């Protein structure tokens, strides 16, 4: 291939062609032979060089957080709100040479490792991340939020409770899911008694079994679990305790034009109702 480039440059710089049989003086040819040679060599170079526009691949990973990502949800190998958002973004970006990819087999990573990989560039984007002070120092975030998350308190049907402020939680045993934002909020409030569950589903089961008075978790997860297990008449959700948005987080290595392209599609998905349709599948 490099020889092709050499001969191409030679032809472009020369107006003479020396015949194979030596002649007393160089013979000047008309442009036809030179143009033919350039055409043949240029075709060879372009064939080996491949397509002019290469596809931009954005590496991501899945978080073990239902219903953002659901492992083995049934007929499909993966599902969930953020998985559906990725599928829809890829469909819309198909003609723009941008595609979100994830490892085949097991795309799930521990949350702390996911954040570290995004920071060091092993991952390019993470779909469904809340902003905080530290993250804003290390990542870019989409201009448009994907959806709003609400921290709520769940109670058993018939249990007398009305939420006004965190002070209402005193003298009650509150269940939280280990390692979550809501659990950290309880840990920072010493006057509130709490117990930890290993998973959201286990937390709801503990609530129904009377092993706690209230359950503190986000509405997306609770609504999905309650609907999936047919507990709508047994578990009641309070009004919002706290609200925050989830965004796409970008590695700082992702170019601004690519970020702008995804931001535009997110905005369009919200405007045309696609985002609402995705969210309603899991509520």
C-alpha positions as a Markdown table, in Angstrom:
| # | Residue | x | y | z |
|---|---|---|---|---|
| 1 | Unk | 0.0 | 0.0 | 0.0 |
| 2 | Unk | 2.8 | 2.4 | 0.8 |
| 3 | Unk | 4.3 | 1.7 | -2.7 |
| 4 | Unk | 0.9 | 2.8 | -4.2 |
| 5 | Unk | 1.2 | 6.1 | -2.3 |
| 6 | Unk | 4.8 | 6.5 | -3.6 |
| 7 | Unk | 3.9 | 5.9 | -7.2 |
| 8 | Unk | 0.8 | 8.1 | -7.0 |
| 9 | Unk | 2.9 | 11.1 | -5.7 |
| 10 | Unk | 5.5 | 10.4 | -8.4 |
| 11 | Unk | 2.8 | 10.6 | -11.1 |
| 12 | Unk | 1.3 | 13.8 | -9.7 |
| 13 | Unk | 4.7 | 15.5 | -9.6 |
| 14 | Unk | 5.9 | 14.4 | -13.1 |
| 15 | Unk | 4.8 | 15.5 | -16.5 |
| 16 | Unk | 7.1 | 13.0 | -18.3 |
| 17 | Unk | 7.1 | 9.3 | -18.7 |
| 18 | Unk | 10.3 | 7.6 | -19.6 |
| 19 | Unk | 9.8 | 4.6 | -22.0 |
| 20 | Unk | 11.0 | 1.2 | -21.1 |
| 21 | Unk | 13.3 | 1.2 | -24.2 |
| 22 | Unk | 15.8 | 4.0 | -23.8 |
| 23 | Unk | 15.4 | 7.0 | -26.1 |
| 24 | Unk | 17.8 | 9.8 | -26.7 |
| 25 | Unk | 15.5 | 12.3 | -25.0 |
| 26 | Unk | 12.5 | 12.0 | -22.7 |
| 27 | Unk | 9.2 | 11.8 | -24.6 |
| 28 | Unk | 6.5 | 14.1 | -23.4 |
| 29 | Unk | 3.1 | 12.3 | -23.4 |
| 30 | Unk | -0.3 | 13.7 | -23.4 |
| 31 | Unk | -2.2 | 13.6 | -20.1 |
| 32 | Unk | -4.1 | 10.5 | -20.9 |
| 33 | Unk | -1.5 | 8.0 | -19.6 |
| 34 | Unk | -0.9 | 9.9 | -16.5 |
| 35 | Unk | -4.6 | 10.3 | -15.7 |
| 36 | Unk | -5.1 | 6.5 | -16.2 |
| 37 | Unk | -2.2 | 5.7 | -13.9 |
| 38 | Unk | -3.5 | 8.0 | -11.2 |
| 39 | Unk | -7.0 | 6.6 | -11.4 |
| 40 | Unk | -5.8 | 3.0 | -11.1 |
| 41 | Unk | -3.5 | 3.8 | -8.1 |
| 42 | Unk | -6.1 | 6.0 | -6.4 |
| 43 | Unk | -8.7 | 3.2 | -6.6 |
| 44 | Unk | -6.2 | 0.8 | -5.0 |
| 45 | Unk | -5.4 | 3.2 | -2.2 |
| 46 | Unk | -9.1 | 3.8 | -1.4 |
| 47 | Unk | -9.9 | 0.1 | -1.5 |
| 48 | Unk | -7.2 | -0.7 | 1.1 |
| 49 | Unk | -7.9 | 2.4 | 3.2 |
| 50 | Unk | -11.5 | 1.3 | 3.9 |
| 51 | Unk | -14.6 | 3.6 | 4.3 |
| 52 | Unk | -14.0 | 7.3 | 4.5 |
| 53 | Unk | -16.1 | 7.8 | 7.7 |
| 54 | Unk | -15.4 | 5.3 | 10.6 |
| 55 | Unk | -18.0 | 4.5 | 13.2 |
| 56 | Unk | -17.6 | 6.1 | 16.6 |
| 57 | Unk | -18.1 | 3.4 | 19.3 |
| 58 | Unk | -19.1 | 4.5 | 22.8 |
| 59 | Unk | -18.3 | 1.8 | 25.4 |
| 60 | Unk | -20.7 | 1.5 | 28.4 |
| 61 | Unk | -21.5 | -1.0 | 31.1 |
| 62 | Unk | -24.7 | -2.0 | 33.0 |
| 63 | Unk | -25.4 | -1.3 | 36.7 |
| 64 | Unk | -27.0 | -3.9 | 38.9 |
| 65 | Unk | -29.9 | -1.7 | 39.7 |
| 66 | Unk | -33.5 | -2.7 | 38.9 |
| 67 | Unk | -35.3 | -1.4 | 36.9 |
| 68 | Unk | -32.5 | 0.7 | 35.3 |
| 69 | Unk | -31.0 | -2.6 | 34.1 |
| 70 | Unk | -32.6 | -6.0 | 34.5 |
| 71 | Unk | -30.6 | -9.1 | 34.1 |
| 72 | Unk | -32.5 | -12.0 | 32.5 |
| 73 | Unk | -35.9 | -10.3 | 32.5 |
| 74 | Unk | -37.5 | -13.1 | 30.4 |
| 75 | Unk | -37.4 | -13.5 | 26.6 |
| 76 | Unk | -34.6 | -11.0 | 26.2 |
| 77 | Unk | -31.2 | -11.3 | 27.7 |
| 78 | Unk | -31.2 | -7.8 | 29.2 |
| 79 | Unk | -33.8 | -5.1 | 29.7 |
| 80 | Unk | -34.7 | -2.2 | 31.9 |
| 81 | Unk | -35.2 | 1.6 | 31.5 |
| 82 | Unk | -31.6 | 2.5 | 30.7 |
| 83 | Unk | -31.1 | -0.6 | 28.4 |
| 84 | Unk | -34.2 | 0.5 | 26.4 |
| 85 | Unk | -32.8 | 4.1 | 26.2 |
| 86 | Unk | -29.5 | 2.7 | 24.8 |
| 87 | Unk | -31.4 | 0.6 | 22.2 |
| 88 | Unk | -33.5 | 3.6 | 21.1 |
| 89 | Unk | -30.4 | 5.9 | 20.9 |
| 90 | Unk | -28.6 | 3.4 | 18.8 |
| 91 | Unk | -31.6 | 3.2 | 16.5 |
| 92 | Unk | -31.7 | 7.0 | 16.1 |
| 93 | Unk | -27.9 | 7.3 | 15.7 |
| 94 | Unk | -27.6 | 4.5 | 13.1 |
| 95 | Unk | -27.2 | 6.9 | 10.2 |
| 96 | Unk | -24.8 | 9.2 | 12.1 |
| 97 | Unk | -22.0 | 6.7 | 12.6 |
| 98 | Unk | -22.3 | 6.6 | 16.4 |
| 99 | Unk | -23.1 | 3.5 | 18.4 |
| 100 | Unk | -23.2 | 2.6 | 22.1 |
| 101 | Unk | -21.6 | -0.8 | 22.8 |
| 102 | Unk | -21.3 | -3.0 | 25.8 |
| 103 | Unk | -19.4 | -6.3 | 26.5 |
| 104 | Unk | -21.1 | -9.4 | 25.2 |
| 105 | Unk | -21.9 | -12.1 | 27.8 |
| 106 | Unk | -22.0 | -10.1 | 31.0 |
| 107 | Unk | -22.1 | -6.3 | 30.7 |
| 108 | Unk | -22.8 | -5.8 | 34.4 |
| 109 | Unk | -20.1 | -4.2 | 36.5 |
| 110 | Unk | -19.9 | -3.2 | 40.2 |
| 111 | Unk | -20.9 | 0.4 | 40.5 |
| 112 | Unk | -17.7 | 1.7 | 42.0 |
| 113 | Unk | -15.7 | 0.0 | 39.2 |
| 114 | Unk | -18.0 | 1.5 | 36.6 |
| 115 | Unk | -17.3 | 5.0 | 37.9 |
| 116 | Unk | -13.6 | 4.4 | 38.0 |
| 117 | Unk | -13.6 | 3.1 | 34.4 |
| 118 | Unk | -15.6 | 6.1 | 33.2 |
| 119 | Unk | -13.0 | 8.4 | 34.9 |
| 120 | Unk | -9.9 | 6.7 | 33.4 |
| 121 | Unk | -11.5 | 6.3 | 29.9 |
| 122 | Unk | -12.1 | 2.5 | 29.8 |
| 123 | Unk | -15.7 | 3.4 | 29.5 |
| 124 | Unk | -17.1 | 6.3 | 27.4 |
| 125 | Unk | -20.6 | 6.8 | 28.8 |
| 126 | Unk | -22.8 | 5.6 | 31.6 |
| 127 | Unk | -26.6 | 5.9 | 31.2 |
| 128 | Unk | -28.5 | 6.8 | 34.3 |
| 129 | Unk | -26.2 | 8.6 | 36.7 |
| 130 | Unk | -27.1 | 11.4 | 39.2 |
| 131 | Unk | -24.9 | 14.4 | 39.6 |
| 132 | Unk | -22.9 | 15.3 | 42.7 |
| 133 | Unk | -20.0 | 17.5 | 43.4 |
| 134 | Unk | -17.3 | 14.9 | 42.9 |
| 135 | Unk | -18.7 | 13.5 | 39.7 |
| 136 | Unk | -19.0 | 17.0 | 38.2 |
| 137 | Unk | -15.2 | 17.3 | 38.6 |
| 138 | Unk | -14.5 | 14.0 | 36.7 |
| 139 | Unk | -17.3 | 13.6 | 34.1 |
| 140 | Unk | -19.4 | 15.6 | 31.6 |
| 141 | Unk | -23.1 | 15.2 | 31.9 |
| 142 | Unk | -25.8 | 15.4 | 29.3 |
| 143 | Unk | -27.6 | 18.7 | 29.1 |
| 144 | Unk | -31.0 | 17.1 | 29.3 |
| 145 | Unk | -31.9 | 14.8 | 32.2 |
| 146 | Unk | -33.2 | 11.4 | 31.2 |
| 147 | Unk | -35.8 | 11.1 | 33.9 |
| 148 | Unk | -36.5 | 12.2 | 37.5 |
| 149 | Unk | -36.1 | 9.8 | 40.5 |
| 150 | Unk | -38.0 | 10.3 | 43.8 |
| 151 | Unk | -37.0 | 8.9 | 47.1 |
| 152 | Unk | -40.1 | 7.7 | 48.9 |
| 153 | Unk | -41.3 | 5.9 | 52.0 |
| 154 | Unk | -43.3 | 2.7 | 51.6 |
| 155 | Unk | -45.7 | 1.3 | 54.2 |
| 156 | Unk | -47.9 | -1.7 | 54.6 |
| 157 | Unk | -51.6 | -1.1 | 53.7 |
| 158 | Unk | -53.3 | -0.2 | 57.0 |
| 159 | Unk | -50.2 | 1.0 | 58.8 |
| 160 | Unk | -50.9 | 4.5 | 60.1 |
| 161 | Unk | -48.3 | 6.9 | 58.8 |
| 162 | Unk | -48.3 | 10.3 | 57.0 |
| 163 | Unk | -45.0 | 11.9 | 56.0 |
| 164 | Unk | -44.2 | 15.6 | 56.6 |
| 165 | Unk | -40.5 | 15.6 | 57.4 |
| 166 | Unk | -37.7 | 13.4 | 58.4 |
| 167 | Unk | -38.6 | 14.0 | 62.1 |
| 168 | Unk | -41.7 | 11.7 | 61.4 |
| 169 | Unk | -39.3 | 8.8 | 61.2 |
| 170 | Unk | -38.2 | 8.9 | 64.8 |
| 171 | Unk | -39.3 | 5.9 | 66.9 |
| 172 | Unk | -39.9 | 3.9 | 63.8 |
| 173 | Unk | -37.8 | 1.1 | 62.3 |
| 174 | Unk | -36.9 | 2.0 | 58.7 |
| 175 | Unk | -35.7 | -0.5 | 56.1 |
| 176 | Unk | -33.2 | 0.5 | 53.5 |
| 177 | Unk | -31.2 | -1.3 | 50.8 |
| 178 | Unk | -27.6 | -1.7 | 51.5 |
| 179 | Unk | -25.2 | 0.6 | 49.6 |
| 180 | Unk | -27.9 | 2.9 | 48.2 |
| 181 | Unk | -28.4 | 6.7 | 48.4 |
| 182 | Unk | -31.4 | 6.3 | 50.7 |
| 183 | Unk | -29.4 | 4.1 | 53.0 |
| 184 | Unk | -26.7 | 6.7 | 53.3 |
| 185 | Unk | -29.3 | 9.3 | 54.1 |
| 186 | Unk | -30.4 | 7.2 | 57.1 |
| 187 | Unk | -26.8 | 6.6 | 58.2 |
| 188 | Unk | -26.3 | 10.3 | 58.4 |
| 189 | Unk | -29.3 | 10.7 | 60.7 |
| 190 | Unk | -28.3 | 9.0 | 64.0 |
| 191 | Unk | -31.7 | 9.5 | 65.7 |
| 192 | Unk | -33.4 | 7.2 | 63.1 |
| 193 | Unk | -33.4 | 3.5 | 63.7 |
| 194 | Unk | -32.9 | 1.4 | 60.6 |
| 195 | Unk | -32.2 | -2.1 | 59.3 |
| 196 | Unk | -30.5 | -3.0 | 56.0 |
| 197 | Unk | -31.7 | -5.4 | 53.2 |
| 198 | Unk | -29.4 | -6.9 | 50.6 |
| 199 | Unk | -31.8 | -6.2 | 47.7 |
| 200 | Unk | -34.9 | -4.1 | 47.0 |
| 201 | Unk | -37.1 | -7.2 | 46.6 |
| 202 | Unk | -35.9 | -8.5 | 50.0 |
| 203 | Unk | -36.6 | -5.1 | 51.5 |
| 204 | Unk | -40.3 | -5.2 | 50.4 |
| 205 | Unk | -40.6 | -8.7 | 51.7 |
| 206 | Unk | -39.2 | -7.6 | 55.1 |
| 207 | Unk | -41.8 | -4.8 | 55.1 |
| 208 | Unk | -44.7 | -7.1 | 54.4 |
| 209 | Unk | -43.5 | -9.5 | 57.1 |
| 210 | Unk | -43.5 | -6.8 | 59.7 |
| 211 | Unk | -39.7 | -6.7 | 60.1 |
| 212 | Unk | -39.8 | -2.9 | 59.8 |
| 213 | Unk | -42.3 | -0.1 | 59.9 |
| 214 | Unk | -41.3 | 1.7 | 56.7 |
| 215 | Unk | -39.1 | 1.2 | 53.7 |
| 216 | Unk | -37.0 | 4.0 | 52.2 |
| 217 | Unk | -36.1 | 3.6 | 48.6 |
| 218 | Unk | -36.6 | 5.3 | 45.2 |
| 219 | Unk | -40.0 | 5.2 | 43.4 |
| 220 | Unk | -38.7 | 3.6 | 40.1 |
| 221 | Unk | -37.5 | 0.5 | 41.9 |
| 222 | Unk | -40.4 | 0.2 | 44.3 |
| 223 | Unk | -43.0 | 0.7 | 41.6 |
| 224 | Unk | -41.5 | -2.0 | 39.4 |
| 225 | Unk | -41.1 | -4.5 | 42.2 |
| 226 | Unk | -44.7 | -3.9 | 43.5 |
| 227 | Unk | -46.1 | -4.3 | 40.0 |
| 228 | Unk | -44.1 | -7.4 | 39.1 |
| 229 | Unk | -45.0 | -9.2 | 42.3 |
| 230 | Unk | -48.7 | -8.1 | 42.5 |
| 231 | Unk | -48.3 | -6.2 | 45.7 |
| 232 | Unk | -50.2 | -3.1 | 44.7 |
| 233 | Unk | -52.9 | -3.6 | 47.3 |
| 234 | Unk | -50.4 | -4.4 | 50.1 |
| 235 | Unk | -47.8 | -1.6 | 49.7 |
| 236 | Unk | -48.5 | 2.1 | 49.7 |
| 237 | Unk | -46.0 | 4.8 | 48.7 |
| 238 | Unk | -45.7 | 8.1 | 50.4 |
| 239 | Unk | -45.2 | 11.5 | 48.6 |
| 240 | Unk | -41.7 | 12.3 | 47.6 |
| 241 | Unk | -39.0 | 12.9 | 50.3 |
| 242 | Unk | -36.4 | 14.0 | 47.8 |
| 243 | Unk | -36.2 | 14.4 | 44.0 |
| 244 | Unk | -33.1 | 14.2 | 41.7 |
| 245 | Unk | -32.4 | 13.6 | 38.0 |
| 246 | Unk | -30.5 | 10.9 | 36.2 |
| 247 | Unk | -28.4 | 11.9 | 33.2 |
| 248 | Unk | -25.9 | 10.3 | 30.7 |
| 249 | Unk | -22.4 | 10.7 | 32.2 |
| 250 | Unk | -19.6 | 11.1 | 29.6 |
| 251 | Unk | -15.9 | 10.4 | 30.0 |
| 252 | Unk | -14.0 | 13.7 | 29.5 |
| 253 | Unk | -12.4 | 12.0 | 26.4 |
| 254 | Unk | -15.7 | 12.0 | 24.5 |
| 255 | Unk | -15.6 | 14.9 | 22.0 |
| 256 | Unk | -18.2 | 17.7 | 22.4 |
| 257 | Unk | -19.8 | 17.1 | 18.9 |
| 258 | Unk | -20.6 | 13.5 | 19.9 |
| 259 | Unk | -22.0 | 14.6 | 23.3 |
| 260 | Unk | -24.1 | 17.2 | 21.5 |
| 261 | Unk | -25.4 | 14.5 | 19.1 |
| 262 | Unk | -26.7 | 12.3 | 22.0 |
| 263 | Unk | -28.1 | 15.3 | 23.9 |
| 264 | Unk | -30.1 | 16.3 | 20.8 |
| 265 | Unk | -31.6 | 12.8 | 20.5 |
| 266 | Unk | -32.5 | 12.7 | 24.2 |
| 267 | Unk | -34.3 | 16.0 | 23.8 |
| 268 | Unk | -36.2 | 14.6 | 20.8 |
| 269 | Unk | -37.1 | 11.4 | 22.7 |
| 270 | Unk | -38.7 | 13.5 | 25.5 |
| 271 | Unk | -40.5 | 15.8 | 23.0 |
| 272 | Unk | -42.0 | 12.9 | 21.0 |
| 273 | Unk | -43.1 | 10.9 | 24.0 |
| 274 | Unk | -40.6 | 8.0 | 23.5 |
| 275 | Unk | -39.0 | 8.5 | 26.9 |
| 276 | Unk | -42.4 | 8.5 | 28.7 |
| 277 | Unk | -43.3 | 5.3 | 26.8 |
| 278 | Unk | -40.1 | 3.6 | 28.0 |
| 279 | Unk | -40.6 | 4.7 | 31.7 |
| 280 | Unk | -44.2 | 3.5 | 31.7 |
| 281 | Unk | -43.1 | 0.0 | 30.8 |
| 282 | Unk | -41.7 | -0.4 | 34.3 |
| 283 | Unk | -44.2 | 1.5 | 36.4 |
